Amino acid sequence: MASALTGQQDYKCIAEKYSKNNAIQIKLGQQFVSLLELGYGQKVLDMGCGTGELTAYTANQVGFENVFGVDPDPNREVTELKLLFKLRETSVLHNFVFHWLNTHEKEEYLNRAVKCLKPGGRLAIHSADDWPQPIAALLEMAVAVSAMKPAPYFVGRTAVDSMCKELGFKILTSETLFYEYKFASVESFLAWTCATFYIDESKFSSLVEKERLMKFSDKDGSVIGK
Ligand SMILES: C[S@@+](CC[C@H](N)C(=O)[O-])C[C@H]1O[C@@H](n2cnc3c(N)ncnc32)[C@H](O)[C@@H]1O
């Protein structure tokens, strides 16, 4: 898989920062998981599980022995939750990962999901088709100074629905959710964005003046993205 993980960065450190600063996407992920109405004993594959907070949350609902989290970044994968069952899952969970896959990877991923799901199994995709300002603005700055590769491969909800339908999936629910991203300070905004998008933070900070980021903050110092 082509991925964002091909640069020369300290991925262990990034994973730690991601885990520490990512309460927002976990909260959004929990709302997403609740749509699945999971019950004890259902088997769940969390693909692109990151540092595993949402995997653990899911495990509390279905049982730890029933969840398998995988991630291409070995610093993130949650090894203690690993249980290799025969890739015949009840549900496959995909929280904030689909937009990291290029077109070919998306097709490959969906084809594999068809093969590994049990009859009646469900595929749940929570994907971004855009980022609110000022996150989008910071990403543009990071690409401009070569502190990150160009942003992921966004695709809208109706396009994802069509791809799934073509492979024979029945769409059970499809929704657009609107979120507010709130950061207490410019520092925490920068830390979250860098850890989430694999931005080289030291390179970014040395090439982008902090004053440029300060314009994103409100009077109380917080940064809000809608
Ligand atoms: C924003 S994080 C989301 C992690 C987790 N699902 C969560 O909700 O916290 C995106 C994850 O996608 C993974 N990823 C990046 N490129 C990928 C690819 N090509 N295939 C699968 N996963 C990928 C990253 O390693 C990262 O852990």
The ligand as a MOL file (V3000), in Angstrom:
LIG
                    3D

  0  0  0     0  0            999 V3000
M  V30 BEGIN CTAB
M  V30 COUNTS 27 29 0 0 0
M  V30 BEGIN ATOM
M  V30 1 C -6.2140 9.6380 11.3910 0
M  V30 2 S -5.5250 8.0580 11.7840 0 CHG=1
M  V30 3 C -6.9880 7.2130 12.3630 0
M  V30 4 C -6.6260 6.1080 13.3380 0
M  V30 5 C -7.7920 5.4420 14.0560 0
M  V30 6 N -8.6960 4.7990 13.1510 0
M  V30 7 C -8.5010 6.4040 14.9800 0
M  V30 8 O -9.7090 6.5890 14.8110 0
M  V30 9 O -7.8430 6.9570 15.8620 0 CHG=-1
M  V30 10 C -5.2490 7.3670 10.1880 0
M  V30 11 C -4.5670 6.0070 10.2340 0
M  V30 12 O -4.5330 5.5030 8.8920 0
M  V30 13 C -3.3480 4.7770 8.7440 0
M  V30 14 N -3.0040 4.7390 7.3090 0
M  V30 15 C -2.3120 5.6520 6.6000 0
M  V30 16 N -2.1770 5.2550 5.3260 0
M  V30 17 C -2.7940 4.0680 5.2480 0
M  V30 18 C -2.9740 3.1550 4.2000 0
M  V30 19 N -2.5110 3.3940 2.9700 0
M  V30 20 N -3.6440 2.0220 4.4760 0
M  V30 21 C -4.1540 1.7940 5.7140 0
M  V30 22 N -4.0030 2.6230 6.7510 0
M  V30 23 C -3.3320 3.7480 6.5070 0
M  V30 24 C -2.3100 5.5250 9.5480 0
M  V30 25 O -1.2310 4.6800 9.9330 0
M  V30 26 C -3.1250 6.0590 10.7160 0
M  V30 27 O -2.9600 5.2780 11.8760 0
M  V30 END ATOM
M  V30 BEGIN BOND
M  V30 1 1 1 2
M  V30 2 1 2 3
M  V30 3 1 2 10
M  V30 4 1 3 4
M  V30 5 1 4 5
M  V30 6 1 5 6
M  V30 7 1 5 7
M  V30 8 2 7 8
M  V30 9 1 7 9
M  V30 10 1 10 11
M  V30 11 1 11 12
M  V30 12 1 11 26
M  V30 13 1 12 13
M  V30 14 1 13 14
M  V30 15 1 13 24
M  V30 16 1 14 15
M  V30 17 1 14 23
M  V30 18 2 15 16
M  V30 19 1 16 17
M  V30 20 1 17 18
M  V30 21 2 17 23
M  V30 22 1 18 19
M  V30 23 2 18 20
M  V30 24 1 20 21
M  V30 25 2 21 22
M  V30 26 1 22 23
M  V30 27 1 24 25
M  V30 28 1 24 26
M  V30 29 1 26 27
M  V30 END BOND
M  V30 END CTAB
M  END
